[in-house]
Every structure is written in structure tokens, then in C-alpha cells.
């Protein structure tokens, strides 16, 4: 907020302004190669769903709502919780420093999650001029099982012993 890249909304949430970030000469959308000239407001998210200045802005701090129950913390902006992206930036910067070499994730995290991590981390002003939050990004494709994305929630994941029971040898099942 002190750098003018974030603002408090009427509901008490704090949002990061993509327009102000880009206006300062920063590139948003570098991983997903976003073309802002081709984007149309309201295609994915209705403007009136959130109390923010622009539909592209993302939450740094979400004001407490009754549905949050006991999940909230005090802050200078009131009770609430950190936005999804800020948690990741805070943890990685605390443990690895303001800049590190390699960040990994699934292909589904490129946009908006990793794009937002870059913007808020580089926008925080803790890096030297021209410094980058992460030097190299690697995104893995989904593993498919039974024609669907493999996940615990779907119950279609396999551990090495499951693969061995299906007749795969140790090298094929990742044991060797």
C-alpha cells in the first residue's frame, strides 16, 4: 500500500492493482504471455462480484465474513485472512529470501497464482532495481489416470506398491 500498488476496498479487503503495477513499468502476465489488448472485461468474472477497482485486481487480504467462522486474524485493515497468493510469497521469501532460483508447480498454477506471486513479490520493493522474485519457473503437466487428472480427491492415484501389484516392475513404478 505504501508503494501505491494496493488499496483497501469498502468491504475492508486489500487488493493489488494490476493497472498500477503495469503503469510503473512492470510486466504482468509474463509466464502465461497475457495480452491485455485482447482481454475483455467480464468474460470470466463479473465486475460486481467483488468490491475492487478492476476485475483483474487480486486479494492480498480478505476481510472477515461470517462464513469464515473462526478462521481470521487481526490486521491493520481489520479482521480477515491473507489472500491465497500472499501466503505463498510470504512463506517462500521468509525461507528462501526475496529472490531464489527455481519455483515449481503444476500447469494449473501459472495463471493466476504464479503471475500474482510475481507481481506482489516484485511489487513489494524488497528486491534491488531490476531484481526478479524467481529466476526460473517449471510447471509440470498433470498425470492422467483412467483418462482423468490424477488426484487424491478423485481417489485415482497410485503409490509404487499399487503399480507393482498391477504388474509393473520397480523401475517402471519409480522405486528404482
Buried (B, 14 or more C-beta within 10 A) or exposed (E): EEEEBBBBBEBBBBBBBBBBBBEEEBEBBBBEEBEEEEEEEEEEEEEEEBEBBEBBBBBBBBBBBEEEEEEBEEBEBBEBBBBBBBEBBBEBBEEEEBBBEEBEBEEEBBBBBBBBBBBBBBBBEEBEEEEBBBEEBEBEEEEEBEEEBBEEEEEBEBEBEEBBEEEBEEEEBEEE
